[in-house]
């Protein structure tokens, strides 16, 4: 008898927990629905700093890509505020909700019926090469500016810096291409690791060759100021290249499509 009473009490406790959980879920759903019906101005006040930044950048991209006014961009983002705030309540920021940067989300909003166009690998490779070229040469240029003992960038010639940056950029794009699923399948990690090791070995051999005294005339060590100018030119060229071919994403945040 005591055992049956204990079982009944346990079952009753379980039912109570289920009912309480269901009640909390219903209350949460009702609260979410109320949020979606709020005025856009009120919703904007509820945005976290991170989501405010996302919406701000999204509006800028809508104006830039769609050639529309700020008022029109705000009107478009107003329609998203409800779901953004609801997701925020559950701990999910806007970039996690849409799985897209503001630039990509703006493109999706402006062309909702347009199927995503895969960016050719050669365009991604040039984009990545220019980006890493700017970063690598620019960093060494900044370091060279603060060198007191050596006025130049640690004896690394411009051809060495440029080639390392370019190879790293193309290698990163290829790495992204390898890890992206194709027809539901990914490249094996063994192939990816061997491929990256091969790139590193070739790069080290290339750096060694460029360090030979006989190649110094074609691989001069430039002052830091010149390196920074080269980095700025590479960055500008990348900006124009991306704008001309309408490239979205980057080696750090690639798109899923490939040609």
GROMACS elastic network, one bead per residue, 0.5 to 0.9 nm:
[ bonds ]
;  ai    aj funct       b0    kb
    1     4     6  0.51636   500
    1     5     6  0.62098   500
    1     6     6  0.86257   500
    2     5     6  0.50736   500
    2     6     6  0.61949   500
    2     7     6  0.87238   500
    3     6     6  0.50370   500
    3     7     6  0.62773   500
    3     8     6  0.86690   500
    4     7     6  0.50605   500
    4     8     6  0.61692   500
    4     9     6  0.85504   500
    5     8     6  0.50914   500
    5     9     6  0.61341   500
    5    10     6  0.86115   500
    6     9     6  0.50367   500
    6    10     6  0.61435   500
    6    11     6  0.86059   500
    7    10     6  0.50252   500
    7    11     6  0.61165   500
    7    12     6  0.84553   500
    8    11     6  0.50878   500
    8    12     6  0.60421   500
    8    13     6  0.85806   500
    9    13     6  0.61507   500
    9    14     6  0.86507   500
   10    13     6  0.50615   500
   10    14     6  0.62481   500
   10    15     6  0.86589   500
   11    14     6  0.50805   500
   11    15     6  0.61949   500
   11    16     6  0.85726   500
   12    15     6  0.50985   500
   12    16     6  0.61317   500
   12    17     6  0.86228   500
   13    16     6  0.50062   500
   13    17     6  0.61661   500
   13    18     6  0.86200   500
   14    17     6  0.50689   500
   14    18     6  0.61849   500
   14    19     6  0.85762   500
   15    18     6  0.50523   500
   15    19     6  0.60844   500
   15    20     6  0.84956   500
   16    19     6  0.50720   500
   16    20     6  0.60352   500
   16    21     6  0.84773   500
   17    20     6  0.50411   500
   17    21     6  0.60277   500
   17    22     6  0.84671   500
   18    21     6  0.50370   500
   18    22     6  0.60151   500
   18    23     6  0.84419   500
   19    23     6  0.60009   500
   19    24     6  0.85631   500
   20    24     6  0.61771   500
   20    25     6  0.85715   500
   21    24     6  0.51142   500
   21    25     6  0.61550   500
   21    26     6  0.85798   500
   22    25     6  0.50305   500
   22    26     6  0.60957   500
   22    27     6  0.85586   500
   23    26     6  0.50548   500
   23    27     6  0.61221   500
   23    28     6  0.85208   500
   24    27     6  0.50652   500
   24    28     6  0.60667   500
   24    29     6  0.85517   500
   25    28     6  0.50225   500
   25    29     6  0.61022   500
   25    30     6  0.85345   500
   26    29     6  0.50471   500
   26    30     6  0.60951   500
   26    31     6  0.85150   500
   27    30     6  0.50453   500
   27    31     6  0.60897   500
   27    32     6  0.85506   500
   28    31     6  0.50105   500
   28    32     6  0.61068   500
   28    33     6  0.85908   500
   29    32     6  0.50061   500
   29    33     6  0.61701   500
   29    34     6  0.86297   500
   30    33     6  0.50556   500
   30    34     6  0.62133   500
   30    35     6  0.86566   500
   31    34     6  0.50480   500
   31    35     6  0.62256   500
   31    36     6  0.87688   500
   31    86     6  0.87633   500
   32    35     6  0.50970   500
   32    36     6  0.64143   500
   32    37     6  0.89504   500
   32    82     6  0.84752   500
   32    83     6  0.85656   500
   32    85     6  0.86305   500
   32    86     6  0.57170   500
   32    87     6  0.89884   500
   32    89     6  0.85421   500
   33    36     6  0.51861   500
   33    37     6  0.66268   500
   33    82     6  0.87887   500
   33    86     6  0.85451   500
   34    37     6  0.52549   500
   34    38     6  0.66087   500
   35    38     6  0.52721   500
   35    39     6  0.87566   500
   35    43     6  0.76802   500
   35    82     6  0.61316   500
   35    83     6  0.84463   500
   35    85     6  0.74611   500
   35    86     6  0.69046   500
   36    39     6  0.84922   500
   36    43     6  0.86078   500
   36    81     6  0.78723   500
   36    83     6  0.67011   500
   36    85     6  0.82195   500
   36    86     6  0.75514   500
   37    40     6  0.88412   500
   37    82     6  0.73770   500
   38    41     6  0.83594   500
   38    42     6  0.65965   500
   38    43     6  0.64902   500
   38    82     6  0.74876   500
   39    42     6  0.53163   500
   39    43     6  0.63171   500
   39    44     6  0.88091   500
   39    78     6  0.89853   500
   40    44     6  0.61268   500
   40    45     6  0.87478   500
   40    78     6  0.56838   500
   40    79     6  0.80141   500
   40    81     6  0.67516   500
   40    82     6  0.78638   500
   41    44     6  0.51875   500
   41    45     6  0.66189   500
   41    78     6  0.84921   500
   42    45     6  0.52805   500
   42    46     6  0.67357   500
   43    46     6  0.51165   500
   43    47     6  0.66845   500
   43    78     6  0.86656   500
   43    81     6  0.62613   500
   43    82     6  0.68531   500
   43    85     6  0.70166   500
   44    47     6  0.53536   500
   44    48     6  0.88836   500
   44    52     6  0.76041   500
   44    78     6  0.85250   500
   44    81     6  0.70708   500
   44    85     6  0.85788   500
   45    48     6  0.83442   500
   45    52     6  0.89758   500
   46    85     6  0.69729   500
   47    50     6  0.78905   500
   47    51     6  0.57224   500
   47    52     6  0.57054   500
   47    81     6  0.83701   500
   47    84     6  0.80667   500
   47    85     6  0.63397   500
   47    88     6  0.78178   500
   48    51     6  0.51892   500
   48    52     6  0.59936   500
   48    53     6  0.85702   500
   48    85     6  0.85721   500
   48    88     6  0.77826   500
   48    93     6  0.86130   500
   49    53     6  0.62200   500
   49    54     6  0.86688   500
   50    53     6  0.52333   500
   50    54     6  0.63575   500
   50    55     6  0.88480   500
   50    93     6  0.73646   500
   50    94     6  0.82684   500
   51    55     6  0.61149   500
   51    56     6  0.84110   500
   51    84     6  0.78539   500
   51    85     6  0.86301   500
   51    88     6  0.82646   500
   51    93     6  0.63697   500
   51    94     6  0.59534   500
   51    95     6  0.82441   500
   52    55     6  0.52337   500
   52    56     6  0.60544   500
   52    57     6  0.86047   500
   53    56     6  0.50578   500
   53    57     6  0.61380   500
   53    58     6  0.84310   500
   54    57     6  0.52891   500
   54    58     6  0.60135   500
   54    59     6  0.86491   500
   54    93     6  0.89884   500
   54    94     6  0.69100   500
   54    95     6  0.74311   500
   54   101     6  0.82041   500
   54   102     6  0.64180   500
   55    59     6  0.61391   500
   55    60     6  0.86243   500
   55    74     6  0.89712   500
   55    77     6  0.70715   500
   55    81     6  0.86593   500
   55    94     6  0.83458   500
   55   102     6  0.76355   500
   56    59     6  0.52556   500
   56    60     6  0.63924   500
   56    61     6  0.88047   500
   56   102     6  0.88262   500
   57    61     6  0.62104   500
   57    62     6  0.86189   500
   57   102     6  0.60175   500
   57   103     6  0.79294   500
   58    61     6  0.50995   500
   58    62     6  0.61665   500
   58    63     6  0.86775   500
   58    73     6  0.83973   500
   58    77     6  0.78348   500
   58   101     6  0.82975   500
   58   103     6  0.65893   500
   58   104     6  0.89602   500
   58   105     6  0.72607   500
   58   106     6  0.60961   500
   59    62     6  0.50218   500
   59    63     6  0.62584   500
   59    64     6  0.86085   500
   59    70     6  0.71790   500
   59    72     6  0.89639   500
   59    73     6  0.52403   500
   59    74     6  0.63810   500
   59    76     6  0.82780   500
   59    77     6  0.69719   500
   59   102     6  0.82378   500
   59   106     6  0.78446   500
   60    63     6  0.51945   500
   60    64     6  0.61819   500
   60    65     6  0.85950   500
   60    70     6  0.78247   500
   60    73     6  0.77640   500
   60   102     6  0.87327   500
   60   103     6  0.88567   500
   60   106     6  0.89524   500
   61    65     6  0.57868   500
   61    66     6  0.78870   500
   61    73     6  0.87733   500
   61   102     6  0.68251   500
   61   103     6  0.56882   500
   61   104     6  0.88243   500
   61   105     6  0.87793   500
   61   106     6  0.59574   500
   61   107     6  0.82645   500
   62    65     6  0.53660   500
   62    66     6  0.54141   500
   62    67     6  0.74135   500
   62    68     6  0.70551   500
   62    69     6  0.87862   500
   62    70     6  0.84965   500
   62    72     6  0.87820   500
   62    73     6  0.58572   500
   62    76     6  0.86764   500
   62   102     6  0.88068   500
   62   103     6  0.80608   500
   62   105     6  0.89493   500
   62   106     6  0.53249   500
   62   107     6  0.76514   500
   62   109     6  0.82497   500
   62   110     6  0.74388   500
   63    66     6  0.54375   500
   63    67     6  0.51265   500
   63    69     6  0.60029   500
   63    70     6  0.63648   500
   63    72     6  0.81890   500
   63    73     6  0.62127   500
   64    67     6  0.54040   500
   64    68     6  0.73672   500
   65    68     6  0.81225   500
   65   103     6  0.85945   500
   65   106     6  0.75479   500
   65   107     6  0.72745   500
   65   110     6  0.81005   500
   66    69     6  0.88769   500
   66    73     6  0.89265   500
   66   106     6  0.85061   500
   66   107     6  0.84350   500
   66   110     6  0.66926   500
   68    71     6  0.82372   500
   68    72     6  0.62510   500
   68    73     6  0.67839   500
   69    72     6  0.52671   500
   69    73     6  0.63547   500
   69    74     6  0.87044   500
   70    74     6  0.60708   500
   70    75     6  0.85224   500
   71    74     6  0.51009   500
   71    75     6  0.61720   500
   71    76     6  0.87292   500
   72    75     6  0.50206   500
   72    76     6  0.63359   500
   72    77     6  0.88048   500
   73    76     6  0.51332   500
   73    77     6  0.63303   500
   73    78     6  0.85960   500
   74    77     6  0.51370   500
   74    78     6  0.59867   500
   74    79     6  0.89460   500
   75    78     6  0.51253   500
   75    79     6  0.70513   500
   76    79     6  0.57754   500
   76    80     6  0.75289   500
   76   109     6  0.83690   500
   77    80     6  0.52480   500
   77    81     6  0.65969   500
   78    81     6  0.53579   500
   78    82     6  0.79808   500
   79    82     6  0.70407   500
   79    83     6  0.84757   500
   80    83     6  0.57668   500
   80    84     6  0.61858   500
   80    85     6  0.87696   500
   81    85     6  0.60535   500
   81    86     6  0.84874   500
   82    85     6  0.53778   500
   82    86     6  0.61998   500
   82    87     6  0.86481   500
   83    87     6  0.60369   500
   83    88     6  0.83816   500
   83    94     6  0.89628   500
   83    97     6  0.87694   500
   84    87     6  0.51845   500
   84    88     6  0.60426   500
   84    89     6  0.87351   500
   84    92     6  0.84227   500
   84    93     6  0.73720   500
   84    94     6  0.58601   500
   84    97     6  0.74892   500
   85    89     6  0.62543   500
   85    90     6  0.88301   500
   85    93     6  0.86783   500
   85    94     6  0.86175   500
   86    89     6  0.52023   500
   86    90     6  0.67892   500
   86    92     6  0.86863   500
   87    90     6  0.51940   500
   87    91     6  0.64588   500
   87    92     6  0.51029   500
   87    93     6  0.66912   500
   87    94     6  0.74981   500
   87    97     6  0.69583   500
   88    91     6  0.50222   500
   88    93     6  0.55451   500
   88    94     6  0.75152   500
   88    97     6  0.89868   500
   89    92     6  0.73823   500
   90    93     6  0.88832   500
   92    95     6  0.82335   500
   92    96     6  0.60429   500
   92    97     6  0.63591   500
   93    96     6  0.53543   500
   93    97     6  0.62176   500
   93    98     6  0.88987   500
   94    98     6  0.61987   500
   94    99     6  0.80122   500
   94   100     6  0.86648   500
   95    98     6  0.54361   500
   95    99     6  0.53594   500
   95   100     6  0.57527   500
   95   101     6  0.62068   500
   95   102     6  0.78420   500
   96   100     6  0.75366   500
   97   100     6  0.82362   500
   98   101     6  0.80784   500
   98   105     6  0.74127   500
   99   105     6  0.86032   500
  100   103     6  0.78040   500
  100   104     6  0.56931   500
  100   105     6  0.56703   500
  100   255     6  0.89232   500
  101   104     6  0.52989   500
  101   105     6  0.60360   500
  101   106     6  0.84887   500
  101   249     6  0.80079   500
  101   253     6  0.85176   500
  102   105     6  0.50050   500
  102   106     6  0.59363   500
  102   107     6  0.85855   500
  103   106     6  0.52479   500
  103   107     6  0.64615   500
  103   108     6  0.88468   500
  103   248     6  0.71688   500
  103   249     6  0.82091   500
  104   107     6  0.51171   500
  104   108     6  0.63024   500
  104   109     6  0.87210   500
  104   248     6  0.65001   500
  104   249     6  0.74038   500
  104   255     6  0.89420   500
  105   108     6  0.50039   500
  105   109     6  0.61718   500
  105   110     6  0.86175   500
  106   109     6  0.50660   500
  106   110     6  0.60984   500
  106   111     6  0.84799   500
  107   110     6  0.51823   500
  107   111     6  0.60001   500
  107   112     6  0.80674   500
  108   111     6  0.52343   500
  108   112     6  0.53076   500
  108   113     6  0.84124   500
  108   114     6  0.79702   500
  108   116     6  0.83608   500
  109   112     6  0.54034   500
  110   113     6  0.89686   500
  111   114     6  0.52166   500
  111   115     6  0.83035   500
  112   115     6  0.80139   500
  114   117     6  0.84506   500
  116   257     6  0.76312   500
  117   257     6  0.73342   500
  117   258     6  0.85250   500
  117   259     6  0.87108   500
  118   121     6  0.89452   500
  118   255     6  0.82942   500
  118   256     6  0.81922   500
  118   259     6  0.54629   500
  119   122     6  0.84510   500
  119   123     6  0.68047   500
  119   124     6  0.69069   500
  119   245     6  0.87525   500
  119   246     6  0.89635   500
  119   247     6  0.69532   500
  119   248     6  0.84484   500
  119   255     6  0.85211   500
  119   257     6  0.70125   500
  119   258     6  0.59332   500
  119   259     6  0.62269   500
  120   123     6  0.55314   500
  120   124     6  0.66077   500
  120   125     6  0.87852   500
  120   258     6  0.64024   500
  121   124     6  0.50588   500
  121   125     6  0.59789   500
  121   126     6  0.86364   500
  121   173     6  0.81394   500
  121   174     6  0.83939   500
  121   177     6  0.84972   500
  121   258     6  0.69684   500
  121   259     6  0.65938   500
  122   126     6  0.62173   500
  122   127     6  0.85155   500
  123   126     6  0.52557   500
  123   127     6  0.61177   500
  123   128     6  0.85705   500
  123   241     6  0.86423   500
  123   242     6  0.85457   500
  123   245     6  0.79809   500
  123   247     6  0.80592   500
  124   128     6  0.60102   500
  124   129     6  0.84276   500
  124   170     6  0.80322   500
  124   173     6  0.66642   500
  124   247     6  0.79325   500
  124   250     6  0.78988   500
  124   251     6  0.80325   500
  125   128     6  0.51331   500
  125   129     6  0.59718   500
  125   130     6  0.85595   500
  125   166     6  0.89175   500
  125   169     6  0.69573   500
  125   171     6  0.82582   500
  125   172     6  0.86424   500
  125   173     6  0.60582   500
  125   174     6  0.78237   500
  126   129     6  0.50019   500
  126   130     6  0.60859   500
  126   131     6  0.84897   500
  126   166     6  0.84360   500
  126   169     6  0.80831   500
  126   170     6  0.72747   500
  126   238     6  0.81717   500
  126   241     6  0.86223   500
  127   130     6  0.53621   500
  127   131     6  0.62133   500
  127   132     6  0.87786   500
  127   169     6  0.79287   500
  127   170     6  0.84543   500
  127   173     6  0.89843   500
  127   238     6  0.60401   500
  127   239     6  0.87976   500
  127   241     6  0.73838   500
  127   242     6  0.70585   500
  127   247     6  0.85133   500
  127   250     6  0.78350   500
  127   251     6  0.84162   500
  128   131     6  0.50916   500
  128   132     6  0.61724   500
  128   133     6  0.83441   500
  128   166     6  0.75852   500
  128   168     6  0.81574   500
  128   170     6  0.57462   500
  128   171     6  0.85179   500
  128   172     6  0.73740   500
  128   173     6  0.64371   500
  128   238     6  0.86653   500
  128   250     6  0.72198   500
  128   251     6  0.60790   500
  129   132     6  0.53867   500
  129   133     6  0.58890   500
  129   134     6  0.85408   500
  129   165     6  0.66357   500
  129   167     6  0.67975   500
  129   168     6  0.71173   500
  129   170     6  0.54617   500
  129   171     6  0.86910   500
  129   173     6  0.87959   500
  129   238     6  0.89168   500
  130   134     6  0.61167   500
  130   135     6  0.86044   500
  130   165     6  0.80466   500
  130   166     6  0.67311   500
  130   169     6  0.72996   500
  130   231     6  0.88477   500
  130   234     6  0.56346   500
  130   235     6  0.66892   500
  130   237     6  0.75028   500
  130   238     6  0.57323   500
  131   134     6  0.52725   500
  131   135     6  0.62718   500
  131   136     6  0.86142   500
  131   165     6  0.82355   500
  131   166     6  0.82793   500
  131   169     6  0.68618   500
  131   231     6  0.89743   500
  131   234     6  0.72788   500
  131   235     6  0.64537   500
  131   238     6  0.67314   500
  131   251     6  0.87821   500
  132   136     6  0.57551   500
  132   137     6  0.81951   500
  132   162     6  0.88265   500
  132   164     6  0.86039   500
  132   166     6  0.61773   500
  132   167     6  0.84653   500
  132   168     6  0.66381   500
  132   169     6  0.51075   500
  132   170     6  0.87156   500
  133   136     6  0.53152   500
  133   137     6  0.58725   500
  133   138     6  0.79140   500
  133   161     6  0.77696   500
  133   162     6  0.57805   500
  133   163     6  0.79528   500
  133   164     6  0.78271   500
  133   166     6  0.54868   500
  133   167     6  0.88422   500
  133   168     6  0.84717   500
  133   169     6  0.74639   500
  133   230     6  0.88647   500
  133   231     6  0.67652   500
  133   234     6  0.67861   500
  133   235     6  0.82928   500
  134   137     6  0.55806   500
  134   138     6  0.55806   500
  134   139     6  0.82721   500
  134   162     6  0.86766   500
  134   165     6  0.77443   500
  134   228     6  0.83287   500
  134   230     6  0.74032   500
  134   232     6  0.66260   500
  134   233     6  0.79147   500
  134   234     6  0.53804   500
  134   235     6  0.56117   500
  135   138     6  0.51638   500
  135   139     6  0.59778   500
  135   140     6  0.86541   500
  135   165     6  0.76426   500
  135   231     6  0.69141   500
  135   235     6  0.84893   500
  136   139     6  0.53372   500
  136   140     6  0.64197   500
  136   141     6  0.85865   500
  136   161     6  0.68313   500
  136   162     6  0.76692   500
  136   164     6  0.79753   500
  136   165     6  0.55562   500
  136   231     6  0.80100   500
  137   140     6  0.52815   500
  137   141     6  0.60351   500
  137   142     6  0.87072   500
  137   158     6  0.79147   500
  137   161     6  0.59304   500
  137   162     6  0.66493   500
  137   165     6  0.73574   500
  137   227     6  0.57879   500
  137   228     6  0.68975   500
  137   230     6  0.73774   500
  137   231     6  0.57295   500
  138   142     6  0.62408   500
  138   143     6  0.86607   500
  138   224     6  0.83891   500
  138   227     6  0.60652   500
  138   229     6  0.80792   500
  138   230     6  0.76660   500
  138   231     6  0.50028   500
  138   232     6  0.76830   500
  139   142     6  0.51812   500
  139   143     6  0.62536   500
  139   144     6  0.85883   500
  139   227     6  0.86564   500
  139   228     6  0.80025   500
  139   231     6  0.87575   500
  140   144     6  0.60176   500
  140   145     6  0.86592   500
  140   153     6  0.61673   500
  140   154     6  0.85304   500
  140   156     6  0.89516   500
  140   161     6  0.82559   500
  140   224     6  0.71462   500
  140   227     6  0.73449   500
  140   228     6  0.82844   500
  141   144     6  0.50452   500
  141   145     6  0.63909   500
  141   152     6  0.85790   500
  141   153     6  0.67799   500
  141   222     6  0.86893   500
  141   223     6  0.73043   500
  141   225     6  0.63401   500
  141   226     6  0.74267   500
  141   228     6  0.52445   500
  141   229     6  0.87824   500
  141   231     6  0.84670   500
  142   145     6  0.51998   500
  142   146     6  0.69165   500
  142   153     6  0.89067   500
  142   224     6  0.62026   500
  142   225     6  0.79080   500
  142   227     6  0.82213   500
  142   228     6  0.70404   500
  143   146     6  0.54469   500
  143   147     6  0.64433   500
  143   153     6  0.69583   500
  143   154     6  0.89300   500
  143   224     6  0.73807   500
  144   147     6  0.50270   500
  144   148     6  0.85054   500
  144   150     6  0.78078   500
  144   151     6  0.64846   500
  144   152     6  0.55156   500
  144   154     6  0.74638   500
  144   223     6  0.69936   500
  144   225     6  0.82296   500
  144   227     6  0.88404   500
  145   148     6  0.82445   500
  145   151     6  0.74636   500
  145   152     6  0.80141   500
  145   153     6  0.82870   500
  145   223     6  0.78567   500
  145   224     6  0.52624   500
  145   225     6  0.71196   500
  146   151     6  0.84072   500
  146   224     6  0.87831   500
  147   150     6  0.55602   500
  147   151     6  0.58619   500
  147   152     6  0.73324   500
  147   153     6  0.77115   500
  147   154     6  0.85811   500
  148   151     6  0.64394   500
  149   152     6  0.89840   500
  150   153     6  0.73090   500
  150   154     6  0.69251   500
  150   155     6  0.85861   500
  151   154     6  0.84172   500
  151   223     6  0.69010   500
  151   224     6  0.80185   500
  152   155     6  0.65722   500
  152   156     6  0.83143   500
  152   221     6  0.64207   500
  152   222     6  0.63278   500
  152   223     6  0.52252   500
  152   224     6  0.65100   500
  153   156     6  0.60038   500
  153   157     6  0.79679   500
  153   221     6  0.68517   500
  153   222     6  0.72547   500
  153   223     6  0.69947   500
  153   224     6  0.66444   500
  154   157     6  0.87874   500
  154   221     6  0.84527   500
  155   211     6  0.89601   500
  155   220     6  0.87759   500
  155   221     6  0.60927   500
  156   159     6  0.83430   500
  156   160     6  0.63181   500
  156   161     6  0.67071   500
  156   211     6  0.79810   500
  156   219     6  0.83481   500
  156   220     6  0.80727   500
  156   221     6  0.59362   500
  156   222     6  0.85872   500
  157   160     6  0.52341   500
  157   161     6  0.63490   500
  157   162     6  0.86385   500
  157   210     6  0.80979   500
  157   211     6  0.80553   500
  157   216     6  0.77921   500
  157   218     6  0.86463   500
  157   222     6  0.68540   500
  158   161     6  0.50476   500
  158   162     6  0.59304   500
  158   163     6  0.83726   500
  158   218     6  0.88879   500
  158   219     6  0.58307   500
  158   220     6  0.60642   500
  158   221     6  0.59006   500
  158   222     6  0.64892   500
  158   227     6  0.77340   500
  159   162     6  0.51391   500
  159   163     6  0.59097   500
  159   164     6  0.83998   500
  159   210     6  0.77383   500
  159   218     6  0.75356   500
  159   219     6  0.51308   500
  159   220     6  0.75494   500
  159   221     6  0.87494   500
  160   163     6  0.53075   500
  160   164     6  0.60608   500
  160   165     6  0.85192   500
  160   206     6  0.82371   500
  160   207     6  0.61430   500
  160   210     6  0.65306   500
  160   211     6  0.81760   500
  160   219     6  0.70391   500
  161   164     6  0.53207   500
  161   165     6  0.61595   500
  161   166     6  0.86128   500
  162   165     6  0.51916   500
  162   166     6  0.60807   500
  162   167     6  0.85479   500
  163   166     6  0.51043   500
  163   167     6  0.59935   500
  163   168     6  0.83971   500
  163   203     6  0.85979   500
  163   206     6  0.87221   500
  163   207     6  0.86092   500
  164   167     6  0.52526   500
  164   168     6  0.60219   500
  164   169     6  0.85497   500
  164   203     6  0.70545   500
  164   206     6  0.89221   500
  164   207     6  0.79933   500
  165   168     6  0.51556   500
  165   169     6  0.61629   500
  165   170     6  0.87328   500
  166   169     6  0.51077   500
  166   170     6  0.62457   500
  166   171     6  0.83898   500
  167   170     6  0.52112   500
  167   171     6  0.58032   500
  167   172     6  0.84367   500
  167   199     6  0.82719   500
  167   203     6  0.77367   500
  168   172     6  0.60258   500
  168   173     6  0.86469   500
  168   199     6  0.89031   500
  169   172     6  0.52512   500
  169   173     6  0.64375   500
  169   174     6  0.87277   500
  169   251     6  0.76155   500
  170   173     6  0.51667   500
  170   174     6  0.61815   500
  170   175     6  0.85652   500
  170   251     6  0.89448   500
  171   174     6  0.50242   500
  171   175     6  0.60229   500
  171   176     6  0.86258   500
  171   196     6  0.77710   500
  171   199     6  0.75425   500
  172   176     6  0.62664   500
  172   177     6  0.85713   500
  172   251     6  0.61938   500
  172   252     6  0.84173   500
  173   176     6  0.51422   500
  173   177     6  0.62211   500
  173   178     6  0.87242   500
  173   250     6  0.84664   500
  173   251     6  0.55857   500
  173   252     6  0.88826   500
  173   254     6  0.82747   500
  174   178     6  0.61753   500
  174   179     6  0.87770   500
  175   178     6  0.50516   500
  175   179     6  0.63638   500
  175   180     6  0.86858   500
  175   192     6  0.73510   500
  175   195     6  0.88577   500
  175   196     6  0.79458   500
  176   179     6  0.53127   500
  176   180     6  0.61457   500
  176   251     6  0.72519   500
  176   252     6  0.88155   500
  176   254     6  0.70899   500
  177   180     6  0.54146   500
  177   181     6  0.84227   500
  177   254     6  0.88971   500
  177   256     6  0.88628   500
  177   258     6  0.76524   500
  178   181     6  0.78025   500
  178   182     6  0.87933   500
  178   186     6  0.69629   500
  178   187     6  0.57609   500
  178   188     6  0.86360   500
  178   192     6  0.68639   500
  179   182     6  0.88778   500
  179   186     6  0.59522   500
  179   187     6  0.63574   500
  179   188     6  0.86114   500
  179   189     6  0.85184   500
  179   192     6  0.80636   500
  180   185     6  0.83568   500
  180   186     6  0.63120   500
  180   187     6  0.81650   500
  180   256     6  0.67535   500
  180   257     6  0.86166   500
  180   258     6  0.88801   500
  181   184     6  0.53671   500
  181   187     6  0.77053   500
  181   256     6  0.83376   500
  182   185     6  0.51448   500
  182   186     6  0.61080   500
  182   187     6  0.84258   500
  182   258     6  0.88291   500
  183   186     6  0.83358   500
  186   189     6  0.86102   500
  187   190     6  0.83852   500
  187   191     6  0.68467   500
  187   192     6  0.69457   500
  188   191     6  0.54116   500
  188   192     6  0.64681   500
  188   193     6  0.88027   500
  189   193     6  0.59835   500
  189   194     6  0.84106   500
  190   193     6  0.52467   500
  190   194     6  0.60836   500
  190   195     6  0.84221   500
  191   194     6  0.51667   500
  191   195     6  0.59403   500
  191   196     6  0.85829   500
  192   195     6  0.50907   500
  192   196     6  0.62211   500
  192   197     6  0.86159   500
  193   196     6  0.51948   500
  193   197     6  0.61213   500
  193   198     6  0.85371   500
  194   197     6  0.50564   500
  194   198     6  0.60835   500
  194   199     6  0.86698   500
  195   198     6  0.50603   500
  195   199     6  0.63373   500
  195   200     6  0.87764   500
  196   199     6  0.50409   500
  196   200     6  0.62486   500
  196   201     6  0.86586   500
  197   200     6  0.51014   500
  197   201     6  0.61702   500
  197   202     6  0.86361   500
  198   201     6  0.51735   500
  198   202     6  0.61977   500
  198   203     6  0.84994   500
  199   202     6  0.52285   500
  199   203     6  0.60424   500
  199   204     6  0.86612   500
  200   204     6  0.61700   500
  200   205     6  0.86528   500
  201   204     6  0.52096   500
  201   205     6  0.62662   500
  201   206     6  0.85807   500
  202   205     6  0.51486   500
  202   206     6  0.60944   500
  202   207     6  0.86385   500
  203   206     6  0.50173   500
  203   207     6  0.61546   500
  203   208     6  0.85956   500
  204   207     6  0.50677   500
  204   208     6  0.61581   500
  204   209     6  0.86364   500
  205   208     6  0.50681   500
  205   209     6  0.62198   500
  205   210     6  0.86976   500
  206   209     6  0.51102   500
  206   210     6  0.62506   500
  206   211     6  0.86868   500
  207   210     6  0.51464   500
  207   211     6  0.62660   500
  208   211     6  0.51400   500
  208   212     6  0.68027   500
  209   212     6  0.55205   500
  209   215     6  0.78653   500
  210   213     6  0.82200   500
  210   214     6  0.86344   500
  210   215     6  0.59548   500
  210   216     6  0.73790   500
  210   218     6  0.88037   500
  210   219     6  0.69703   500
  211   214     6  0.84262   500
  211   215     6  0.69617   500
  211   216     6  0.70596   500
  211   219     6  0.82129   500
  212   215     6  0.56551   500
  212   216     6  0.68798   500
  213   216     6  0.53343   500
  213   217     6  0.84102   500
  214   217     6  0.73326   500
  214   218     6  0.89194   500
  215   218     6  0.57137   500
  215   219     6  0.62688   500
  215   220     6  0.88357   500
  216   220     6  0.58350   500
  216   221     6  0.84726   500
  217   220     6  0.59592   500
  222   225     6  0.81667   500
  222   226     6  0.63033   500
  222   227     6  0.66348   500
  223   226     6  0.54863   500
  223   227     6  0.65655   500
  223   228     6  0.89476   500
  224   227     6  0.50489   500
  224   228     6  0.62585   500
  224   229     6  0.87162   500
  225   228     6  0.51912   500
  225   229     6  0.63557   500
  225   230     6  0.87784   500
  226   229     6  0.50514   500
  226   230     6  0.62434   500
  226   231     6  0.86160   500
  227   230     6  0.50906   500
  227   231     6  0.61726   500
  227   232     6  0.86421   500
  228   232     6  0.61479   500
  228   233     6  0.86352   500
  229   232     6  0.50453   500
  229   233     6  0.62292   500
  229   234     6  0.86416   500
  230   233     6  0.50985   500
  230   234     6  0.62039   500
  230   235     6  0.86126   500
  231   234     6  0.50614   500
  231   235     6  0.61238   500
  231   236     6  0.85989   500
  232   235     6  0.50261   500
  232   236     6  0.61285   500
  232   237     6  0.85214   500
  233   236     6  0.50893   500
  233   237     6  0.60545   500
  233   238     6  0.85333   500
  234   237     6  0.50396   500
  234   238     6  0.61113   500
  234   239     6  0.86397   500
  235   238     6  0.50976   500
  235   239     6  0.62748   500
  235   240     6  0.88204   500
  236   239     6  0.50639   500
  236   240     6  0.63461   500
  236   241     6  0.85331   500
  237   240     6  0.52372   500
  237   241     6  0.59939   500
  237   242     6  0.85656   500
  238   242     6  0.60236   500
  238   243     6  0.84297   500
  239   242     6  0.53203   500
  239   243     6  0.61636   500
  239   244     6  0.86204   500
  240   243     6  0.50722   500
  240   244     6  0.60095   500
  240   245     6  0.86233   500
  241   244     6  0.51964   500
  241   245     6  0.62596   500
  241   246     6  0.81678   500
  241   247     6  0.81983   500
  242   245     6  0.53603   500
  242   246     6  0.54552   500
  242   248     6  0.75833   500
  243   247     6  0.66834   500
  244   247     6  0.79989   500
  247   250     6  0.83962   500
  248   254     6  0.80552   500
  248   255     6  0.73656   500
  249   252     6  0.77863   500
  249   253     6  0.54109   500
  249   255     6  0.56117   500
  250   254     6  0.50613   500
  250   255     6  0.77530   500
  251   254     6  0.55264   500
  254   257     6  0.87283   500
  255   258     6  0.80021   500
